């Protein structure tokens, strides 16, 4: 197993988790392709984000814009690398709070908020670009996990901030389940009325109550 980081000071952290570490920038397409081909993974798990600033703090909108670029350009580069390495499956982190207004809970096939104003419109477009790249790059199977707002250790929130939410442990477990479940799009959130999670429960055996042992 290989974990990537663009920060050399994160290498020890990755190795402590039992993975090999690779320092590479997702925006450097050639270097990324070389790294993925060298690793020869069976599965690529795309959990890349660039959100250094929490909501409501200075710099948050700048973080959102960097994250949008990562979803658009970084995902494309990563999927290209996966294709070169003949990866069988790509699993990607998406979000479950980009649905258009309408009856809830939102199912995976419901319309996304493409007519949103301001930075949200850019966010939705970035999410759509990410999902399109992951789901439409045969022969690799694509799995998109639309997570609720994370809470728990290492996140911005100790408790659910607003629906849809998901504890970080349950999100990690859902990613593990996605290694072998059917490809497609799944809402990964708590059963808080915002999004429907029946598909993930049935196809992945997802349980939002899962907590990992320390």
SERO-4910 file (N, C-alpha, C, O; in steps of 0.05 Angstrom, whole numbers):
BEGIN
 pado doro    nc1    nc2    nc3   cac1   cac2   cac3    cc1    cc2    cc3    oc1    oc2    oc3
  Unk    A     17    -24      0      0      0      0     18     25      0     38     26     15
  Unk    A     10     44    -16     26     69    -19      8     92    -14    -14     94    -24
  Unk    A     17    111      3      3    135      9     18    159     -2     43    160      1
  Unk    A      5    178    -14     18    201    -26     15    226     -9     -5    229      5
  Unk    A     34    243    -11     33    270      1     50    288    -15     70    280    -27
  Unk    A     44    314    -15     61    333    -28     80    346     -8     97    363    -16
  Unk    A     77    339     18     93    351     39    112    331     50    104    311     62
  Unk    A    138    335     46    157    316     57    155    311     87    162    289     96
  Unk    A    145    330    102    143    326    131    120    308    139    117    302    162
  Unk    A    104    299    119     83    280    125     91    251    120     76    233    125
  Unk    A    115    247    111    124    220    104    124    201    128    113    179    126
  Unk    A    134    210    151    135    193    175    107    186    184    102    164    193
  Unk    A     88    205    181     60    199    189     48    177    172     35    160    183
  Unk    A     53    178    146     43    157    128     56    130    135     42    110    136
  Unk    A     82    130    139     96    105    146     87     93    172     86     69    175
  Unk    A     80    110    191     70    101    217     44     87    215     37     70    232
  Unk    A     29     93    194      3     79    189      6     53    174    -13     39    168
  Unk    A     31     46    167     37     20    155     38     21    124     38      0    112
  Unk    A     40     45    113     41     47     84     68     58     75     83     70     91
  Unk    A     75     52     50     98     66     38     90     94     32     66    100     26
  Unk    A    109    113     33    103    141     27    115    149      1    137    142     -6
  Unk    A    100    165    -14    109    176    -39    103    206    -39     80    214    -36
  Unk    A    124    223    -43    120    252    -44    116    259    -73    134    256    -90
  Unk    A     92    270    -79     86    277   -107     63    298   -106     46    297    -89
  Unk    A     63    316   -126     43    336   -128     23    328   -150     31    322   -172
  Unk    A     -3    327   -143    -23    317   -162    -25    335   -186    -34    326   -207
  Unk    A    -15    360   -184    -16    377   -208      7    373   -227      7    384   -249
  Unk    A     27    358   -218     49    350   -236     42    324   -249     48    302   -239
  Unk    A     28    326   -272     16    302   -285     37    280   -290     32    257   -285
  Unk    A     60    288   -302     79    268   -309     91    254   -285     94    229   -285
  Unk    A     97    269   -264    108    257   -240     87    239   -227     94    218   -216
  Unk    A     62    247   -227     41    231   -215     37    205   -230     35    184   -217
  Unk    A     37    206   -256     34    182   -272     57    163   -266     53    139   -263
  Unk    A     81    174   -265    105    157   -260    103    144   -232    109    120   -229
  Unk    A     93    159   -212     91    148   -185     70    126   -184     74    105   -171
  Unk    A     47    130   -197     26    110   -196     34     85   -211     29     62   -202
  Unk    A     46     88   -234     55     65   -250     76     49   -234     75     25   -234
  Unk    A     94     63   -220    114     49   -204    102     34   -181    111     12   -174
  Unk    A     81     45   -170     68     31   -147     51      7   -155     48    -12   -140
  Unk    A     41      8   -180     24    -14   -191      2    -22   -172     -1    -45   -164
  Unk    A    -15     -3   -164    -37    -10   -146    -60    -24   -161    -64    -19   -185
  Unk    A    -75    -40   -146    -99    -51   -157   -122    -31   -156   -140    -31   -173
  Unk    A   -121    -14   -135   -142      6   -131   -129     33   -124   -109     34   -110
  Unk    A   -140     54   -135   -132     81   -127   -155     94   -111   -178     94   -119
  Unk    A   -148    104    -87   -168    117    -70   -161    147    -69   -140    155    -59
  Unk    A   -179    162    -80   -176    191    -83   -190    206    -60   -214    210    -60
  Unk    A   -174    213    -39   -184    228    -17   -171    256    -15   -170    268      6
  Unk    A   -161    265    -38   -146    291    -38   -165    315    -33   -186    316    -46
  Unk    A   -157    333    -15   -171    358    -12   -150    380     -7   -127    374     -1
  Unk    A   -159    404     -8   -141    427     -3   -157    448     12   -163    469      2
  Unk    A   -164    441     37   -182    459     53   -167    465     80   -174    453    100
  Unk    A   -149    483     78   -133    490    102   -149    508    122   -142    509    145
  Unk    A   -170    521    112   -185    540    128   -213    530    133   -227    522    114
  Unk    A   -222    532    158   -249    522    165   -270    543    156   -264    566    153
  Unk    A   -295    534    152   -316    552    146   -318    575    166   -316    570    190
  Unk    A   -323    599    156   -326    622    174   -300    635    183   -301    654    198
  Unk    A   -277    624    173   -252    636    181   -239    650    157   -246    643    134
  Unk    A   -221    669    162   -208    682    139   -194    662    121   -181    643    131
  Unk    A   -196    665     95   -183    647     77   -199    624     68   -190    608     51
  Unk    A   -224    621     79   -239    597     72   -247    597     42   -245    576     29
  Unk    A   -255    620     31   -262    620      3   -238    614    -15   -241    601    -35
  Unk    A   -215    623     -7   -191    616    -22   -186    586    -21   -178    574    -41
  Unk    A   -190    574      2   -188    545      5   -208    530    -14   -201    511    -27
  Unk    A   -232    541    -15   -252    528    -32   -243    529    -61   -247    510    -76
  Unk    A   -232    552    -70   -223    554    -97   -200    535   -104   -199    523   -125
  Unk    A   -182    532    -85   -160    512    -89   -171    484    -90   -161    467   -105
  Unk    A   -191    479    -73   -203    452    -73   -218    446    -99   -217    424   -109
  Unk    A   -231    467   -110   -244    464   -136   -224    457   -158   -229    439   -174
  Unk    A   -201    471   -158   -181    465   -178   -171    436   -175   -166    422   -194
  Unk    A   -167    428   -149   -158    400   -144   -178    380   -155   -170    360   -168
  Unk    A   -204    385   -151   -224    367   -161   -224    365   -191   -227    344   -203
  Unk    A   -220    388   -204   -221    388   -233   -195    377   -245   -195    357   -259
  Unk    A   -173    390   -239   -147    383   -252   -134    359   -239   -125    340   -252
  Unk    A   -133    359   -212   -120    337   -198   -133    311   -203   -120    291   -207
  Unk    A   -160    310   -202   -174    285   -207   -168    275   -235   -164    251   -239
  Unk    A   -169    293   -255   -163    284   -283   -135    272   -285   -132    251   -298
  Unk    A   -115    284   -272    -88    273   -272    -87    246   -259    -74    228   -268
  Unk    A   -101    244   -236   -101    219   -221   -114    196   -237   -104    174   -237
  Unk    A   -136    202   -250   -150    182   -266   -133    174   -290   -132    151   -298
  Unk    A   -119    194   -302   -101    187   -324    -79    169   -315    -72    150   -329
  Unk    A    -69    174   -291    -48    157   -280    -59    129   -274    -45    109   -279
  Unk    A    -83    127   -264    -95    101   -259    -99     85   -284    -94     61   -285
  Unk    A   -106     99   -306   -109     85   -331    -82     74   -341    -80     52   -351
  Unk    A    -61     91   -339    -35     82   -347    -25     58   -331    -12     40   -342
  Unk    A    -32     57   -306    -24     35   -289    -43     11   -290    -38     -9   -277
  Unk    A    -64     13   -307    -83     -8   -310    -97    -16   -284   -100    -39   -277
  Unk    A   -104      5   -268   -117      1   -243   -146     -9   -248   -159     -1   -267
  Unk    A   -155    -27   -231   -181    -39   -236   -204    -22   -225   -227    -25   -234
  Unk    A   -198     -5   -205   -219     10   -192   -208     36   -181   -186     38   -171
  Unk    A   -225     58   -184   -218     84   -172   -241     91   -154   -264     92   -162
  Unk    A   -235     97   -129   -254    105   -108   -248    134   -102   -225    141    -96
  Unk    A   -268    151   -103   -264    180    -99   -282    192    -78   -306    185    -76
  Unk    A   -272    211    -63   -287    226    -44   -303    249    -58   -291    265    -72
  Unk    A   -329    249    -55   -346    271    -64   -361    281    -40   -355    274    -17
  Unk    A   -382    297    -45   -397    308    -23   -427    305    -27   -437    304    -50
  Unk    A   -441    303     -5   -470    297     -6   -487    323     -1   -511    321      4
  Unk    A   -474    346     -2   -488    371      4   -488    389    -20   -486    413    -17
  Unk    A   -491    377    -44   -491    393    -69   -517    388    -85   -518    394   -108
  Unk    A   -537    377    -72   -563    372    -85   -579    398    -88   -577    416    -71
  Unk    A   -594    400   -109   -612    423   -112   -635    420    -92   -641    399    -82
  Unk    A   -647    443    -86   -670    443    -68   -692    425    -79   -696    423   -103
  Unk    A   -705    411    -61   -726    392    -69   -733    374    -46   -723    378    -23
  Unk    A   -750    355    -51   -759    337    -30   -735    321    -19   -717    312    -34
  Unk    A   -735    318      7   -714    303     21   -726    278     33   -750    277     39
  Unk    A   -709    257     37   -680    256     33   -673    253      3   -688    241    -12
  Unk    A   -651    266     -4   -642    265    -32   -629    238    -38   -612    228    -24
  Unk    A   -638    225    -60   -626    201    -70   -603    208    -90   -601    231    -99
  Unk    A   -587    188    -96   -564    193   -112   -570    203   -140   -554    217   -153
  Unk    A   -594    197   -150   -601    206   -177   -615    233   -178   -622    243   -199
  Unk    A   -618    246   -155   -631    273   -154   -613    294   -167   -589    291   -167
  Unk    A   -625    316   -177   -610    337   -191   -590    350   -171   -596    354   -148
  Unk    A   -568    358   -182   -548    374   -166   -554    403   -170   -568    411   -188
  Unk    A   -543    420   -152   -550    448   -151   -534    464   -172   -517    481   -164
  Unk    A   -539    459   -197   -523    471   -218   -530    501   -222   -514    516   -234
  Unk    A   -552    510   -211   -559    539   -214   -553    554   -188   -564    576   -184
  Unk    A   -536    543   -171   -529    557   -146   -514    583   -152   -502    586   -173
  Unk    A   -516    602   -133   -501    627   -137   -472    625   -127   -466    607   -111
  Unk    A   -456    643   -136   -429    648   -125   -411    624   -124   -410    608   -143
  Unk    A   -396    621   -103   -376    601   -100   -388    573   -100   -375    554   -107
  Unk    A   -413    571    -91   -426    544    -90   -429    534   -119   -426    509   -123
  Unk    A   -435    551   -138   -437    542   -166   -410    530   -175   -410    509   -189
  Unk    A   -388    542   -168   -362    532   -175   -357    506   -161   -345    487   -173
  Unk    A   -365    503   -136   -362    478   -121   -377    456   -134   -366    434   -138
  Unk    A   -402    461   -141   -418    440   -154   -406    432   -181   -404    408   -187
  Unk    A   -396    451   -196   -384    444   -222   -358    428   -218   -353    409   -233
  Unk    A   -343    434   -197   -319    419   -191   -325    390   -183   -312    372   -191
  Unk    A   -346    387   -167   -355    360   -159   -364    344   -183   -357    321   -185
  Unk    A   -379    357   -201   -388    343   -224   -365    335   -242   -366    313   -254
  Unk    A   -345    351   -244   -321    344   -260   -307    320   -248   -299    302   -262
  Unk    A   -304    320   -222   -291    298   -208   -307    272   -213   -295    252   -220
  Unk    A   -333    273   -208   -349    249   -211   -349    239   -240   -348    214   -244
  Unk    A   -350    257   -259   -350    248   -287   -324    234   -294   -324    214   -308
  Unk    A   -301    245   -284   -275    233   -290   -273    205   -278   -263    187   -291
  Unk    A   -283    202   -254   -281    176   -240   -300    155   -251   -293    132   -254
  Unk    A   -324    164   -258   -344    144   -267   -343    137   -296   -354    117   -305
  Unk    A   -328    153   -312   -329    149   -341   -300    146   -352   -293    159   -372
  Unk    A   -285    129   -339   -258    124   -348   -253     94   -349   -237     83   -333
  Unk    A   -266     80   -368   -262     51   -370   -233     46   -379   -221     63   -391
  Unk    A   -222     22   -373   -236     -1   -361   -237      0   -330   -249    -18   -318
  Unk    A   -226     20   -317   -228     22   -288   -256     26   -279   -271     42   -290
  Unk    A   -264     11   -258   -290     15   -246   -289     40   -228   -269     44   -214
  Unk    A   -310     57   -229   -310     81   -213   -330     79   -190   -353     71   -194
  Unk    A   -321     87   -167   -339     89   -143   -337    117   -132   -315    126   -125
  Unk    A   -359    131   -130   -360    158   -118   -375    156    -92   -398    147    -91
  Unk    A   -362    166    -71   -374    166    -44   -381    195    -37   -363    211    -33
  Unk    A   -406    201    -37   -416    228    -30   -419    230      0   -439    223     11
  Unk    A   -398    241     13   -397    242     42   -413    267     52   -413    288     39
  Unk    A   -425    264     76   -435    287     90   -413    303    103   -389    297     98
  Unk    A   -420    323    118   -400    339    132   -386    322    153   -399    310    170
  Unk    A   -359    320    151   -345    304    170   -346    316    199   -346    340    202
  Unk    A   -347    298    218   -342    306    246   -327    284    260   -327    261    251
  Unk    A   -314    291    282   -298    271    297   -269    279    297   -262    301    287
  Unk    A   -252    262    308   -223    268    311   -210    277    284   -213    264    264
  Unk    A   -195    299    286   -181    308    262   -197    325    243   -187    333    222
  Unk    A   -223    330    249   -240    346    231   -245    373    244   -234    379    265
  Unk    A   -262    389    231   -268    415    242   -289    414    264   -292    433    279
  Unk    A   -304    391    267   -326    390    285   -324    366    304   -317    344    295
  Unk    A   -331    370    329   -332    347    348   -358    332    346   -360    308    351
  Unk    A   -379    347    339   -406    336    336   -418    344    309   -407    361    296
  Unk    A   -439    330    300   -451    338    275   -458    367    274   -471    378    292
  Unk    A   -448    381    253   -453    410    251   -480    416    239   -494    434    247
  Unk    A   -487    401    218   -512    404    204   -515    380    186   -496    367    179
  Unk    A   -540    374    178   -544    351    160   -537    359    131   -541    382    123
  Unk    A   -527    340    115   -520    313    123   -492    312    136   -474    326    127
  Unk    A   -489    296    157   -463    293    170   -455    264    171   -471    246    166
  Unk    A   -429    260    176   -419    232    179   -394    233    196   -376    249    193
  Unk    A   -393    214    215   -369    212    232   -346    202    215   -350    185    197
  Unk    A   -322    212    220   -299    206    203   -293    176    204   -283    166    184
  Unk    A   -299    162    226   -294    134    227   -313    119    208   -304    100    194
  Unk    A   -338    126    207   -357    113    189   -350    119    160   -354    102    143
  Unk    A   -340    143    155   -331    150    128   -308    132    119   -307    122     97
  Unk    A   -288    129    137   -265    111    131   -274     83    126   -264     70    108
  Unk    A   -293     73    142   -303     46    139   -317     43    113   -315     22     99
  Unk    A   -333     63    105   -346     62     79   -327     60     56   -332     46     36
  Unk    A   -304     74     58   -284     72     38   -273     44     36   -268     34     14
  Unk    A   -268     31     58   -259      3     58   -280    -15     45   -273    -32     29
  Unk    A   -305    -11     51   -326    -27     39   -327    -23      8   -334    -42     -6
  Unk    A   -321      1     -1   -322      7    -29   -301     -7    -46   -302     -7    -70
  Unk    A   -281    -19    -32   -261    -35    -47   -273    -58    -62   -263    -66    -83
  Unk    A   -295    -69    -52   -306    -93    -64   -336    -90    -71   -347   -109    -84
  Unk    A   -349    -69    -64   -377    -66    -71   -381    -59   -100   -362    -53   -114
  Unk    A   -406    -58   -109   -411    -51   -137   -403    -22   -143   -405     -5   -126
  Unk    A   -394    -17   -168   -387     11   -175   -411     29   -176   -434     19   -177
  Unk    A   -407     55   -175   -429     74   -177   -426     96   -156   -405    100   -145
  Unk    A   -448    110   -152   -449    133   -134   -465    126   -109   -486    113   -110
  Unk    A   -454    134    -85   -467    127    -60   -467    151    -42   -446    165    -38
  Unk    A   -490    157    -29   -491    176     -7   -480    162     18   -489    140     25
  Unk    A   -460    175     31   -449    164     56   -453    185     78   -437    204     80
  Unk    A   -473    181     93   -481    201    114   -497    186    135   -504    163    132
  Unk    A   -503    201    156   -521    190    177   -550    192    167   -556    206    148
  Unk    A   -567    177    180   -595    176    172   -609    199    186   -626    196    203
  Unk    A   -601    224    177   -611    248    190   -632    263    173   -640    285    179
  Unk    A   -642    249    152   -664    261    136   -655    277    113   -672    285     97
  Unk    A   -629    283    110   -620    300     88   -616    285     62   -625    293     41
  Unk    A   -603    261     64   -598    245     41   -606    216     46   -604    207     69
  Unk    A   -614    202     26   -621    174     28   -596    157     28   -578    160     11
  Unk    A   -594    138     47   -570    121     48   -577     91     44   -561     74     49
  Unk    A   -601     86     34   -610     58     30   -592     44     10   -586     20     13
  Unk    A   -583     58    -11   -567     45    -31   -540     36    -19   -532     13    -24
  Unk    A   -528     53     -3   -502     45     10   -506     23     30   -490      5     33
  Unk    A   -528     24     45   -534      3     64   -537    -24     50   -525    -44     59
  Unk    A   -552    -24     28   -557    -49     14   -534    -60     -2   -528    -84      0
  Unk    A   -520    -43    -17   -499    -52    -35   -472    -54    -21   -456    -71    -29
  Unk    A   -467    -37     -2   -440    -37     11   -441    -48     40   -420    -52     52
  Unk    A   -465    -53     51   -468    -60     79   -458    -37     97   -446    -42    118
  Unk    A   -463    -13     88   -454     11    102   -470     15    128   -495     11    128
  Unk    A   -456     22    150   -469     27    175   -458     54    186   -435     54    194
  Unk    A   -474     75    187   -464    101    197   -456    101    226   -444    120    236
  Unk    A   -464     80    241   -458     79    270   -430     67    275   -421     67    298
  Unk    A   -416     57    255   -390     45    258   -370     65    271   -369     88    262
  Unk    A   -355     56    291   -333     71    302   -309     53    303   -312     30    311
  Unk    A   -286     63    296   -262     47    296   -249     47    323   -251     66    339
  Unk    A   -235     25    329   -221     23    355   -196     39    354   -183     41    333
  Unk    A   -189     52    376   -165     68    378   -141     50    384   -118     59    386
***
